[in-house]
Amino acid sequence: MIKRFLIIIGLIFLVVSPVIPAPKNKPVDTKTKKGEGQAAFDRVRGEIEYRQLQTEIYLAQSEKLYFVIDFRRNVLAFKLKGATVWSEPISLVEPDSSVFKRFAETFETKDHQLMRHIVGKFLFEANKKTPDSILAIVGEAMNLNPALLQREVPAHFQLTWADGLSLDVRTDIVPAYKMEPFKKTIEQIKQALDKPFGEVNLTIKMTPDAAVTLYRAAVIGLPTMIYPPLK
């Protein structure tokens, strides 16, 4: 009798008891996650901009000419005391903007420095001599002694930095002078042996006038800073 009574009470309890729903996963707050990601992005970008500013101030205070590769504005420039004295748009021979990122990533040193020095300059093809009047103008603009400037008008030359970085500059003039094939081959083999795996070559085209200025002013040892492309 008691057993039957307990069974009846149990059935009544099951009928009248509320149904407890299964626990649901808490929805992800996508706005919060997006905000955290943006904050991290802004922090990294702020650190990069701070290092760029510090590098620019250091070079400007040296009161000497320095070279700037600016992938943000897509220009090459020479600066003196922080002021731009020459600039030229970067025009790739083969359009591939991804090379900017690879170049910038290799250019930045392991200790996050954004400055290097030119370690090599090679003239492969050239044309007529530059008149003294032009050398005087270039020398004054670049704060260089005209007597020390080379006189060839470059048709094809190359600037190099450590870790396999190179800027290959070409113009549309017909060269009257070319490096001897054997000498050029030896130089190219030497460069290939000196370069580490993963070297980055930036090949651009310029007007002859712009190439003259770049070639004359970009001396070995010239400080170079970089502004990486905006991500």
N, CA, C and O of each residue as an XYZ file, in Angstrom:
924
protein
N       0.827     -1.218      0.000
C       0.000      0.000      0.000
C       0.854      1.259      0.000
O       0.611      2.214     -0.739
N       1.866      1.219      0.862
C       2.780      2.383      0.926
C       3.544      2.534     -0.380
O       3.773      3.646     -0.857
N       3.937      1.398     -0.952
C       4.681      1.426     -2.223
C       3.846      2.052     -3.316
O       4.335      2.860     -4.105
N       2.532      1.659     -3.358
C       1.643      2.222     -4.380
C       1.475      3.722     -4.167
O       1.395      4.492     -5.124
N       1.422      4.129     -2.893
C       1.259      5.551     -2.579
C       2.468      6.360     -3.074
O       2.308      7.452     -3.619
N       3.660      5.823     -2.881
C       4.876      6.516     -3.315
C       4.933      6.639     -4.837
O       5.386      7.652     -5.371
N       4.467      5.593     -5.528
C       4.460      5.641     -7.001
C       3.533      6.728     -7.495
O       3.865      7.471     -8.419
N       2.336      6.822     -6.858
C       1.365      7.853     -7.268
C       1.927      9.248     -7.029
O       1.791     10.134     -7.873
N       2.572      9.441     -5.850
C       3.170     10.751     -5.531
C       4.254     11.106     -6.554
O       4.365     12.260     -6.967
N       5.050     10.116     -6.960
C       6.108     10.359     -7.948
C       5.555     10.776     -9.283
O       6.095     11.675     -9.929
N       4.460     10.123     -9.717
C       3.849     10.484    -11.000
C       3.297     11.892    -10.963
O       3.437     12.651    -11.922
N       2.654     12.245     -9.822
C       2.116     13.602     -9.693
C       3.242     14.638     -9.770
O       3.071     15.691    -10.385
N       4.391     14.347     -9.152
C       5.539     15.264     -9.144
C       6.077     15.491    -10.560
O       6.433     16.609    -10.931
N       6.129     14.409    -11.342
C       6.622     14.529    -12.716
C       5.704     15.373    -13.573
O       6.159     16.103    -14.453
N       4.395     15.272    -13.313
C       3.425     16.003    -14.123
C       3.462     17.491    -13.832
O       3.443     18.319    -14.743
N       3.517     17.821    -12.530
C       3.401     19.240    -12.152
C       4.739     19.955    -12.119
O       4.753     21.185    -12.063
N       5.871     19.248    -12.151
C       7.182     19.912    -12.088
C       7.453     20.659    -13.380
O       7.155     20.153    -14.462
N       8.020     21.867    -13.282
C       8.364     22.619    -14.494
C       9.512     21.961    -15.242
O      10.393     21.350    -14.636
N       9.496     22.090    -16.550
C      10.576     21.546    -17.382
C      11.763     22.494    -17.334
O      11.641     23.672    -17.672
N      12.903     21.980    -16.917
C      14.121     22.805    -16.841
C      14.862     22.695    -18.168
O      15.315     21.609    -18.530
N      14.990     23.792    -18.892
C      15.655     23.727    -20.199
C      17.131     23.420    -20.059
O      17.749     23.740    -19.044
N      17.697     22.791    -21.093
C      19.130     22.494    -21.094
C      19.913     23.795    -21.197
O      19.474     24.736    -21.857
N      21.066     23.852    -20.550
C      21.868     25.082    -20.610
C      22.327     25.366    -22.036
O      22.698     24.455    -22.776
N      22.295     26.632    -22.402
C      22.729     27.053    -23.732
C      24.092     27.730    -23.646
O      24.441     28.352    -22.643
N      24.854     27.588    -24.739
C      26.138     28.274    -24.794
C      25.932     29.777    -24.831
O      25.049     30.279    -25.527
N      26.752     30.486    -24.077
C      26.649     31.939    -24.043
C      27.097     32.508    -25.383
O      28.187     32.185    -25.855
N      26.272     33.351    -26.005
C      26.665     33.900    -27.309
C      27.948     34.711    -27.223
O      28.185     35.422    -26.246
N      28.785     34.592    -28.278
C      30.052     35.324    -28.327
C      29.791     36.778    -28.661
O      29.069     37.094    -29.607
N      30.377     37.643    -27.887
C      30.234     39.081    -28.143
C      31.233     39.470    -29.226
O      32.383     39.786    -28.924
N      30.800     39.450    -30.489
C      31.699     39.735    -31.609
C      32.207     41.166    -31.578
O      33.315     41.457    -32.027
N      31.382     42.055    -31.041
C      31.814     43.454    -30.971
C      33.005     43.608    -30.031
O      33.930     44.373    -30.301
N      32.967     42.867    -28.921
C      34.075     42.937    -27.963
C      35.352     42.396    -28.581
O      36.413     43.011    -28.476
N      35.239     41.208    -29.244
C      36.422     40.622    -29.868
C      36.975     41.526    -30.956
O      38.190     41.674    -31.087
N      36.091     42.131    -31.737
C      36.533     43.031    -32.796
C      37.236     44.244    -32.199
O      38.242     44.713    -32.732
N      36.703     44.743    -31.100
C      37.316     45.897    -30.446
C      38.693     45.578    -29.907
O      39.610     46.394    -29.996
N      38.839     44.356    -29.331
C      40.144     43.947    -28.818
C      41.156     43.815    -29.949
O      42.314     44.204    -29.799
N      40.718     43.261    -31.093
C      41.610     43.127    -32.246
C      42.047     44.476    -32.784
O      43.206     44.656    -33.157
N      41.118     45.425    -32.825
C      41.442     46.763    -33.310
C      42.421     47.454    -32.371
O      43.330     48.157    -32.815
N      42.229     47.248    -31.059
C      43.129     47.861    -30.082
C      44.548     47.325    -30.239
O      45.516     48.081    -30.161
N      44.669     46.004    -30.463
C      45.991     45.403    -30.664
C      46.631     45.934    -31.936
O      47.827     46.225    -31.962
N      45.827     46.061    -33.000
C      46.331     46.588    -34.272
C      46.818     48.026    -34.099
O      47.892     48.386    -34.582
N      46.027     48.844    -33.408
C      46.399     50.238    -33.190
C      47.672     50.348    -32.353
O      48.491     51.240    -32.575
N      47.832     49.444    -31.395
C      49.024     49.474    -30.548
C      50.278     49.163    -31.363
O      51.291     49.849    -31.226
N      50.217     48.139    -32.207
C      51.361     47.774    -33.051
C      51.684     48.904    -34.023
O      52.846     49.260    -34.215
N      50.645     49.459    -34.630
C      50.855     50.555    -35.574
C      51.457     51.767    -34.871
O      52.316     52.450    -35.430
N      51.011     52.032    -33.655
C      51.557     53.147    -32.891
C      53.032     52.952    -32.584
O      53.811     53.904    -32.633
N      53.418     51.714    -32.267
C      54.824     51.423    -31.987
C      55.682     51.635    -33.230
O      56.787     52.171    -33.141
N      55.175     51.214    -34.389
C      55.914     51.392    -35.641
C      56.081     52.874    -35.954
O      57.171     53.319    -36.313
N      55.000     53.635    -35.819
C      55.062     55.065    -36.107
C      56.010     55.782    -35.150
O      56.679     56.739    -35.539
N      56.069     55.326    -33.906
C      56.991     55.925    -32.939
C      58.439     55.673    -33.363
O      59.268     56.581    -33.302
N      58.747     54.442    -33.794
C      60.107     54.131    -34.241
C      60.463     54.906    -35.504
O      61.608     55.325    -35.675
N      59.490     55.099    -36.386
C      59.728     55.899    -37.585
C      60.068     57.337    -37.215
O      60.997     57.927    -37.767
N      59.316     57.891    -36.284
C      59.549     59.267    -35.850
C      60.923     59.410    -35.211
O      61.635     60.377    -35.481
N      61.301     58.455    -34.368
C      62.607     58.499    -33.712
C      63.739     58.424    -34.732
O      64.740     59.130    -34.609
N      63.575     57.566    -35.738
C      64.593     57.434    -36.784
C      64.714     58.718    -37.589
O      65.821     59.176    -37.873
N      63.577     59.298    -37.956
C      63.577     60.539    -38.740
C      64.229     61.675    -37.951
O      65.008     62.446    -38.513
N      63.924     61.787    -36.668
C      64.521     62.838    -35.830
C      66.031     62.656    -35.743
O      66.786     63.622    -35.845
N      66.465     61.416    -35.555
C      67.902     61.131    -35.463
C      68.633     61.551    -36.737
O      69.681     62.193    -36.672
N      68.080     61.190    -37.891
C      68.723     61.524    -39.162
C      68.669     63.022    -39.435
O      69.634     63.594    -39.944
N      67.554     63.661    -39.105
C      67.428     65.104    -39.331
C      68.428     65.878    -38.480
O      68.981     66.879    -38.935
N      68.665     65.429    -37.265
C      69.592     66.121    -36.372
C      71.046     65.950    -36.787
O      71.913     66.702    -36.341
N      71.318     64.961    -37.641
C      72.691     64.766    -38.111
C      73.123     65.867    -39.064
O      74.316     66.071    -39.290
N      72.136     66.586    -39.630
C      72.387     67.678    -40.582
C      73.142     67.188    -41.815
O      73.873     67.946    -42.452
N      72.955     65.919    -42.138
C      73.556     65.347    -43.338
C      72.458     64.740    -44.202
O      71.372     64.416    -43.721
N      72.763     64.594    -45.475
C      71.795     64.033    -46.411
C      71.471     62.585    -46.041
O      72.355     61.833    -45.631
N      70.212     62.201    -46.186
C      69.833     60.804    -46.019
C      68.756     60.440    -47.036
O      68.038     61.296    -47.551
N      68.671     59.141    -47.306
C      67.792     58.606    -48.337
C      66.577     57.975    -47.670
O      66.704     57.310    -46.643
N      65.398     58.183    -48.254
C      64.159     57.651    -47.687
C      63.428     56.818    -48.740
O      63.169     57.285    -49.849
N      63.103     55.591    -48.379
C      62.249     54.735    -49.202
C      60.883     54.720    -48.531
O      60.704     54.078    -47.496
N      59.933     55.416    -49.110
C      58.625     55.615    -48.477
C      57.557     54.833    -49.243
O      57.039     55.299    -50.258
N      57.238     53.648    -48.744
C      56.216     52.826    -49.387
C      54.804     53.285    -49.041
O      53.851     52.865    -49.698
N      54.643     54.132    -48.034
C      53.311     54.662    -47.714
C      52.836     55.596    -48.821
O      51.685     55.548    -49.255
N      53.765     56.450    -49.266
C      53.434     57.435    -50.303
C      53.947     57.021    -51.678
O      53.742     57.723    -52.669
N      54.627     55.857    -51.725
C      55.134     55.331    -52.991
C      56.153     56.271    -53.638
O      56.079     56.539    -54.837
N      57.108     56.772    -52.839
C      58.128     57.676    -53.363
C      59.502     57.331    -52.786
O      59.621     56.729    -51.719
N      60.532     57.734    -53.531
C      61.905     57.771    -53.040
C      62.239     59.234    -52.803
O      61.774     60.103    -53.540
N      63.040     59.517    -51.782
C      63.332     60.921    -51.479
C      64.708     61.061    -50.846
O      65.204     60.149    -50.183
N      65.312     62.225    -51.065
C      66.482     62.642    -50.304
C      66.029     63.746    -49.366
O      65.281     64.643    -49.752
N      66.496     63.665    -48.121
C      66.132     64.675    -47.137
C      67.380     65.244    -46.477
O      68.413     64.583    -46.367
N      67.248     66.479    -46.049
C      68.321     67.159    -45.333
C      67.679     67.947    -44.198
O      66.825     68.801    -44.435
N      68.090     67.662    -42.967
C      67.518     68.302    -41.776
C      65.999     68.114    -41.713
O      65.284     68.982    -41.212
N      65.520     67.001    -42.212
C      64.097     66.707    -42.166
C      63.297     67.250    -43.329
O      62.116     66.929    -43.467
N      63.917     68.072    -44.174
C      63.214     68.664    -45.318
C      63.526     67.876    -46.586
O      64.670     67.480    -46.810
N      62.520     67.653    -47.404
C      62.699     66.928    -48.663
C      63.359     67.832    -49.694
O      62.842     68.905    -50.004
N      64.508     67.400    -50.231
C      65.206     68.176    -51.255
C      65.066     67.536    -52.636
O      65.404     68.152    -53.648
N      64.572     66.308    -52.674
C      64.344     65.627    -53.959
C      63.409     64.451    -53.700
O      63.530     63.769    -52.683
N      62.487     64.219    -54.609
C      61.609     63.049    -54.489
C      61.193     62.588    -55.876
O      61.159     63.368    -56.828
N      60.882     61.320    -55.965
C      60.499     60.717    -57.245
C      59.563     59.546    -56.968
O      59.843     58.729    -56.091
N      58.442     59.453    -57.713
C      57.532     58.317    -57.518
C      58.223     56.986    -57.823
O      59.084     56.911    -58.700
N      57.842     55.950    -57.096
C      58.353     54.608    -57.354
C      57.519     53.979    -58.462
O      56.312     53.787    -58.315
N      58.179     53.660    -59.575
C      57.491     53.051    -60.709
C      58.120     51.686    -60.982
O      59.229     51.604    -61.509
N      57.418     50.630    -60.626
C      57.945     49.282    -60.797
C      57.980     48.881    -62.265
O      57.071     49.213    -63.026
N      59.029     48.168    -62.660
C      59.112     47.647    -64.019
C      58.016     46.611    -64.232
O      57.354     46.604    -65.270
N      57.827     45.742    -63.254
C      56.752     44.746    -63.293
C      55.850     44.981    -62.082
O      56.249     44.693    -60.954
N      54.646     45.497    -62.302
C      53.754     45.828    -61.183
C      53.506     44.629    -60.257
O      52.914     43.627    -60.658
N      53.966     44.756    -59.035
C      53.751     43.722    -58.019
C      53.996     44.369    -56.660
O      55.114     44.348    -56.145
N      52.952     44.938    -56.089
C      53.102     45.692    -54.847
C      53.500     44.810    -53.668
O      53.915     45.328    -52.631
N      53.384     43.481    -53.804
C      53.776     42.604    -52.703
C      55.272     42.683    -52.427
O      55.722     42.352    -51.330
N      56.048     43.124    -53.426
C      57.489     43.249    -53.228
C      57.793     44.338    -52.208
O      58.822     44.281    -51.534
N      56.909     45.331    -52.085
C      57.104     46.386    -51.085
C      57.132     45.782    -49.680
O      58.001     46.109    -48.872
N      56.179     44.907    -49.403
C      56.094     44.289    -48.077
C      57.316     43.424    -47.804
O      57.883     43.474    -46.713
N      57.728     42.621    -48.801
C      58.895     41.752    -48.616
C      60.155     42.581    -48.400
O      60.985     42.252    -47.551
N      60.294     43.655    -49.170
C      61.468     44.518    -49.043
C      61.499     45.150    -47.651
O      62.535     45.156    -46.987
N      60.353     45.681    -47.217
C      60.280     46.355    -45.915
C      60.554     45.385    -44.770
O      61.250     45.732    -43.816
N      60.010     44.167    -44.859
C      60.211     43.181    -43.796
C      61.677     42.774    -43.692
O      62.181     42.550    -42.592
N      62.366     42.675    -44.832
C      63.784     42.324    -44.818
C      64.629     43.511    -44.379
O      65.639     43.343    -43.697
N      64.211     44.718    -44.775
C      64.969     45.927    -44.444
C      65.008     46.153    -42.934
O      66.045     46.529    -42.386
N      63.877     45.925    -42.262
C      63.830     46.122    -40.805
C      64.735     45.100    -40.133
O      64.573     43.897    -40.336
N      65.682     45.569    -39.339
C      66.664     44.684    -38.725
C      66.040     43.864    -37.598
O      64.905     44.108    -37.190
N      66.797     42.894    -37.106
C      66.294     42.010    -36.055
C      65.967     42.771    -34.773
O      65.093     42.366    -34.007
N      66.683     43.885    -34.544
C      66.378     44.687    -33.356
C      65.421     45.832    -33.688
O      65.363     46.837    -32.980
N      64.663     45.656    -34.796
C      63.568     46.563    -35.180
C      64.047     47.966    -35.576
O      63.312     48.942    -35.425
N      65.272     48.061    -36.078
C      65.753     49.338    -36.591
C      65.235     49.548    -38.011
O      65.166     48.605    -38.800
N      64.872     50.788    -38.331
C      64.343     51.118    -39.654
C      65.364     51.870    -40.498
O      64.999     52.532    -41.470
N      66.633     51.772    -40.136
C      67.684     52.470    -40.871
C      68.820     51.512    -41.209
O      69.238     50.698    -40.387
N      69.304     51.631    -42.434
C      70.487     50.911    -42.894
C      71.362     51.884    -43.679
O      70.983     53.033    -43.905
N      72.533     51.411    -44.090
C      73.427     52.221    -44.917
C      73.653     51.519    -46.258
O      73.723     50.291    -46.327
N      73.763     52.303    -47.297
C      74.068     51.739    -48.616
C      75.457     51.105    -48.566
O      76.420     51.739    -48.137
N      75.551     49.854    -49.007
C      76.836     49.150    -48.956
C      77.440     48.929    -50.339
O      78.607     48.552    -50.443
N      76.666     49.159    -51.406
C      77.203     48.951    -52.747
C      76.480     49.778    -53.791
O      75.289     50.063    -53.663
N      77.215     50.161    -54.827
C      76.629     50.887    -55.961
C      77.332     50.405    -57.224
O      78.559     50.453    -57.318
N      76.545     49.938    -58.197
C      77.115     49.334    -59.397
C      76.496     49.969    -60.637
O      75.275     50.005    -60.785
N      77.344     50.461    -61.516
C      76.901     51.058    -62.779
C      77.086     50.026    -63.884
O      78.212     49.637    -64.192
N      75.982     49.582    -64.482
C      76.040     48.571    -65.526
C      76.037     49.179    -66.923
O      76.724     48.688    -67.819
N      75.263     50.251    -67.109
C      75.175     50.897    -68.419
C      75.056     52.403    -68.228
O      74.420     52.873    -67.285
N      75.678     53.158    -69.139
C      75.636     54.618    -69.019
C      75.702     55.261    -70.394
O      75.942     54.598    -71.403
N      75.483     56.563    -70.408
C      75.521     57.329    -71.647
C      76.547     58.437    -71.523
O      77.558     58.287    -70.837
N      76.283     59.539    -72.183
C      77.233     60.644    -72.286
C      77.599     61.229    -70.927
O      76.968     60.933    -69.912
N      78.630     62.063    -70.931
C      79.066     62.746    -69.728
C      78.072     63.827    -69.325
O      77.392     64.410    -70.169
N      78.000     64.080    -68.042
C      77.127     65.134    -67.534
C      77.865     66.466    -67.580
O      78.996     66.544    -67.100
N      77.268     67.521    -68.141
C      77.918     68.836    -68.188
C      78.207     69.374    -66.787
O      77.498     69.056    -65.832
N      79.253     70.191    -66.675
C      79.614     70.773    -65.381
C      78.478     71.596    -64.789
O      78.302     71.628    -63.571
N      77.699     72.269    -65.654
C      76.604     73.103    -65.156
C      75.552     72.258    -64.429
O      75.004     72.678    -63.409
N      75.275     71.063    -64.965
C      74.308     70.167    -64.327
C      74.865     69.640    -63.008
O      74.149     69.540    -62.012
N      76.163     69.302    -63.018
C      76.779     68.805    -61.793
C      76.742     69.858    -60.694
O      76.557     69.532    -59.521
N      76.918     71.120    -61.073
C      76.884     72.207    -60.090
C      75.503     72.318    -59.454
O      75.385     72.523    -58.245
N      74.451     72.182    -60.277
C      73.077     72.265    -59.767
C      72.786     71.099    -58.829
O      72.234     71.281    -57.744
N      73.169     69.887    -59.267
C      72.938     68.697    -58.441
C      73.721     68.794    -57.138
O      73.205     68.470    -56.068
N      74.980     69.247    -57.235
C      75.815     69.372    -56.044
C      75.241     70.338    -55.034
O      75.273     70.080    -53.831
N      74.711     71.460    -55.520
C      74.121     72.453    -54.616
C      72.849     71.909    -53.964
O      72.633     72.093    -52.766
N      72.014     71.243    -54.752
C      70.753     70.710    -54.219
C      70.998     69.611    -53.194
O      70.266     69.495    -52.211
N      72.033     68.803    -53.428
C      72.312     67.665    -52.554
C      73.369     67.971    -51.499
O      73.733     67.101    -50.707
N      73.862     69.211    -51.490
C      74.891     69.609    -50.532
C      76.156     68.758    -50.693
O      76.757     68.320    -49.711
N      76.545     68.535    -51.957
C      77.717     67.734    -52.278
C      78.680     68.544    -53.136
O      78.275     69.469    -53.840
N      79.951     68.188    -53.068
C      80.966     68.852    -53.879
C      80.842     68.369    -55.324
O      81.013     67.177    -55.578
N      80.545     69.271    -56.292
C      80.373     68.839    -57.694
C      81.595     68.117    -58.250
O      81.462     67.258    -59.123
N      82.784     68.457    -57.753
C      84.007     67.835    -58.256
C      84.067     66.345    -57.925
O      84.777     65.582    -58.581
N      83.318     65.941    -56.908
C      83.340     64.540    -56.494
C      82.279     63.695    -57.190
O      82.254     62.473    -57.048
N      81.406     64.356    -57.940
C      80.310     63.643    -58.593
C      80.781     62.988    -59.891
O      81.537     63.588    -60.655
N      80.336     61.771    -60.134
C      80.672     61.108    -61.386
C      79.875     61.729    -62.524
O      78.818     62.321    -62.306
N      80.391     61.587    -63.740
C      79.840     62.344    -64.856
C      78.969     61.528    -65.806
O      78.307     62.105    -66.669
N      78.950     60.217    -65.672
C      78.118     59.421    -66.574
C      76.634     59.630    -66.280
O      76.231     59.855    -65.139
N      75.833     59.549    -67.346
C      74.375     59.528    -67.185
C      73.971     58.056    -67.127
O      74.064     57.363    -68.141
N      73.532     57.564    -65.989
C      73.281     56.122    -65.853
C      72.061     55.660    -66.642
O      71.021     56.318    -66.655
N      72.215     54.518    -67.296
C      71.081     53.880    -67.967
C      70.575     52.707    -67.137
O      69.392     52.367    -67.171
N      71.493     52.096    -66.390
C      71.134     50.958    -65.531
C      72.150     50.884    -64.402
O      73.345     50.704    -64.636
N      71.661     51.026    -63.180
C      72.556     50.903    -62.030
C      71.812     50.252    -60.872
O      70.599     50.045    -60.920
N      72.570     49.939    -59.837
C      71.989     49.214    -58.710
C      72.573     49.716    -57.390
O      73.778     49.944    -57.277
N      71.704     49.882    -56.400
C      72.110     50.198    -55.031
C      71.828     48.973    -54.169
O      70.820     48.293    -54.363
N      72.712     48.693    -53.222
C      72.512     47.512    -52.382
C      72.674     47.850    -50.904
O      73.389     48.776    -50.521
N      71.977     47.055    -50.091
C      72.083     47.101    -48.638
C      72.373     45.685    -48.150
O      72.297     44.733    -48.926
N      72.699     45.544    -46.892
C      72.997     44.217    -46.347
C      71.762     43.319    -46.398
O      70.639     43.786    -46.591
N      71.996     42.034    -46.223
C      70.936     41.013    -46.188
C      70.231     40.834    -47.526
O      69.051     40.487    -47.567
N      70.954     41.072    -48.626
C      70.400     40.769    -49.942
C      69.376     41.744    -50.468
O      68.563     41.377    -51.317
N      69.388     42.981    -49.989
C      68.448     44.003    -50.472
C      69.088     44.805    -51.595
O      70.240     45.225    -51.482
N      68.351     45.020    -52.673
C      68.890     45.806    -53.782
C      67.790     46.605    -54.465
O      66.635     46.185    -54.542
N      68.189     47.768    -54.957
C      67.306     48.635    -55.743
C      67.909     48.735    -57.131
O      68.977     49.321    -57.312
N      67.224     48.164    -58.107
C      67.701     48.119    -59.486
C      66.990     49.220    -60.270
O      65.765     49.211    -60.387
N      67.761     50.168    -60.807
C      67.177     51.337    -61.474
C      67.489     51.295    -62.966
O      68.639     51.118    -63.369
N      66.451     51.458    -63.775
C      66.612     51.440    -65.231
C      65.967     52.681    -65.843
O      64.962     53.191    -65.348
N      66.574     53.152    -66.934
C      66.006     54.277    -67.680
C      65.805     53.849    -69.126
O      66.216     52.760    -69.529
N      65.165     54.722    -69.900
C      64.876     54.367    -71.292
C      65.904     54.921    -72.277
O      65.682     54.870    -73.487
N      67.030     55.450    -71.779
C      68.033     55.979    -72.698
C      68.846     54.828    -73.293
O      68.992     53.769    -72.684
N      69.365     55.061    -74.487
C      70.209     54.064    -75.152
C      71.629     54.241    -74.638
O      72.222     55.299    -74.847
N      72.188     53.248    -73.979
C      73.513     53.423    -73.383
C      74.624     53.473    -74.419
O      74.614     52.733    -75.403
N      75.586     54.363    -74.177
C      76.779     54.419    -75.010
C      77.908     53.619    -74.372
O      78.911     53.299    -75.011
N      77.717     53.307    -73.103
C      78.719     52.539    -72.365
C      78.034     51.377    -71.672
O      76.973     51.538    -71.067
N      78.643     50.209    -71.762
C      78.153     49.045    -71.030
C      79.331     48.388    -70.329
O      80.440     48.342    -70.862
N      79.079     47.886    -69.139
C      80.114     47.128    -68.455
C      80.490     45.935    -69.320
O      79.618     45.276    -69.886
N      81.771     45.658    -69.424
C      82.227     44.527    -70.227
C      81.498     43.255    -69.781
O      81.380     42.992    -68.584
N      81.003     42.459    -70.757
C      80.215     41.270    -70.406
C      80.888     40.381    -69.368
O      80.238     39.912    -68.434
N      82.197     40.148    -69.529
C      82.903     39.282    -68.580
C      82.910     39.902    -67.186
O      82.659     39.229    -66.186
N      83.206     41.214    -67.147
C      83.250     41.914    -65.862
C      81.870     41.942    -65.214
O      81.740     41.784    -64.000
N      80.830     42.147    -66.047
C      79.461     42.179    -65.524
C      79.072     40.810    -64.966
O      78.443     40.721    -63.911
N      79.449     39.741    -65.681
C      79.134     38.390    -65.215
C      79.822     38.100    -63.887
O      79.216     37.535    -62.977
N      81.093     38.488    -63.781
C      81.836     38.282    -62.540
C      81.177     39.033    -61.389
O      81.049     38.511    -60.281
N      80.757     40.277    -61.672
C      80.111     41.090    -60.637
C      78.788     40.466    -60.199
O      78.476     40.431    -59.008
N      78.015     39.974    -61.164
C      76.732     39.353    -60.827
C      76.931     38.067    -60.026
O      76.162     37.781    -59.108
N      77.961     37.291    -60.373
C      78.257     36.073    -59.614
C      78.667     36.430    -58.189
O      78.252     35.784    -57.227
N      79.489     37.469    -58.072
C      79.934     37.909    -56.745
C      78.742     38.341    -55.895
O      78.647     37.988    -54.720
N      77.831     39.111    -56.502
C      76.649     39.560    -55.767
C      75.788     38.372    -55.350
O      75.263     38.333    -54.238
N      75.647     37.398    -56.261
C      74.827     36.224    -55.952
C      75.413     35.432    -54.782
O      74.676     34.923    -53.938
N      76.751     35.332    -54.737
C      77.399     34.612    -53.644
C      77.286     35.367    -52.328
O      77.196     34.763    -51.259
N      77.292     36.699    -52.417
C      77.210     37.519    -51.205
C      75.802     37.581    -50.637
O      75.620     37.833    -49.446
N      74.800     37.352    -51.492
C      73.415     37.493    -51.040
C      72.946     36.237    -50.319
O      73.251     35.123    -50.745
N      72.209     36.411    -49.235
C      71.641     35.246    -48.563
C      70.418     34.740    -49.305
O      69.892     35.411    -50.193
N      69.971     33.542    -48.929
C      68.740     33.015    -49.524
C      67.576     33.909    -49.118
O      67.467     34.302    -47.956
N      66.711     34.228    -50.067
C      65.562     35.072    -49.756
C      65.806     36.544    -50.021
O      65.091     37.397    -49.494
N      66.823     36.857    -50.844
C      67.100     38.256    -51.149
C      65.902     38.898    -51.856
O      65.098     38.214    -52.489
N      65.800     40.223    -51.733
C      64.687     40.956    -52.330
C      65.247     42.042    -53.236
O      66.046     42.875    -52.809
N      64.816     42.022    -54.490
C      65.269     43.013    -55.462
C      64.086     43.864    -55.903
O      63.076     43.339    -56.371
N      64.216     45.166    -55.754
C      63.179     46.108    -56.170
C      63.639     46.750    -57.474
O      64.580     47.544    -57.473
N      62.989     46.415    -58.582
C      63.383     46.923    -59.895
C      62.422     48.020    -60.328
O      61.219     47.793    -60.462
N      62.974     49.220    -60.546
C      62.137     50.363    -60.895
C      62.649     51.029    -62.163
O      63.781     50.804    -62.590
N      61.789     51.856    -62.759
C      62.187     52.636    -63.926
C      62.065     54.119    -63.589
O      61.207     54.529    -62.808
N      62.955     54.918    -64.204
C      63.008     56.351    -63.935
C      63.310     57.116    -65.206
O      63.784     56.553    -66.193
N      63.029     58.401    -65.167
C      63.474     59.270    -66.247
C      64.984     59.448    -66.104
O      65.508     59.321    -64.998
N      65.689     59.737    -67.185
C      67.137     59.941    -67.085
C      67.521     61.025    -66.085
O      68.490     60.861    -65.345
N      66.775     62.134    -66.051
C      67.100     63.228    -65.127
C      66.998     62.772    -63.674
O      67.867     63.079    -62.858
N      65.928     62.035    -63.354
C      65.762     61.542    -61.981
C      66.851     60.533    -61.634
O      67.363     60.524    -60.515
N      67.203     59.683    -62.598
C      68.230     58.672    -62.363
C      69.589     59.310    -62.112
O      70.365     58.820    -61.291
N      69.880     60.406    -62.819
C      71.145     61.120    -62.617
C      71.259     61.577    -61.167
O      72.280     61.356    -60.516
N      70.204     62.214    -60.665
C      70.228     62.727    -59.294
C      70.379     61.596    -58.285
O      71.187     61.688    -57.361
N      69.605     60.535    -58.462
C      69.676     59.413    -57.531
C      71.058     58.781    -57.543
O      71.624     58.487    -56.490
N      71.596     58.575    -58.730
C      72.899     57.920    -58.838
C      74.011     58.779    -58.237
O      74.910     58.262    -57.574
N      73.947     60.080    -58.470
C      74.996     60.967    -57.969
C      74.978     61.050    -56.434
O      76.023     61.001    -55.786
N      73.782     61.174    -55.875
C      73.670     61.443    -54.435
C      73.739     60.186    -53.572
O      74.112     60.259    -52.402
N      73.384     59.041    -54.136
C      73.340     57.800    -53.350
C      74.733     57.188    -53.250
O      75.057     56.230    -53.952
N      75.539     57.750    -52.378
C      76.913     57.276    -52.211
C      76.943     56.124    -51.209
O      76.046     55.986    -50.378
N      77.973     55.310    -51.298
C      78.130     54.209    -50.349
C      78.281     54.776    -48.940
O      79.045     55.713    -48.711
N      77.551     54.200    -48.015
C      77.561     54.677    -46.640
C      76.423     55.621    -46.309
O      76.238     55.983    -45.147
N      75.643     56.034    -47.331
C      74.545     56.971    -47.092
C      73.466     56.312    -46.225
O      73.017     55.210    -46.541
N      73.042     56.970    -45.135
C      71.960     56.410    -44.312
C      70.662     56.327    -45.108
O      70.330     57.228    -45.879
N      69.947     55.247    -44.910
C      68.670     55.023    -45.593
C      67.635     54.585    -44.571
O      67.873     53.661    -43.794
N      66.486     55.249    -44.572
C      65.399     54.804    -43.701
C      64.210     54.389    -44.550
O      64.086     54.789    -45.707
N      63.347     53.589    -43.964
C      62.213     53.065    -44.720
C      60.911     53.315    -43.972
O      60.849     53.238    -42.744
N      59.876     53.615    -44.744
C      58.510     53.663    -44.234
C      57.777     52.477    -44.859
O      57.478     52.506    -46.053
N      57.480     51.432    -44.079
C      56.797     50.257    -44.632
C      55.418     50.614    -45.169
O      54.837     51.621    -44.763
N      54.892     49.802    -46.078
C      53.538     50.067    -46.594
C      52.508     49.943    -45.489
O      52.675     49.151    -44.561
N      51.450     50.719    -45.586
C      50.370     50.635    -44.613
C      49.652     49.309    -44.782
O      49.400     48.894    -45.913
N      49.319     48.638    -43.704
C      48.683     47.320    -43.776
C      47.179     47.473    -43.730
O      46.454     46.479    -43.778
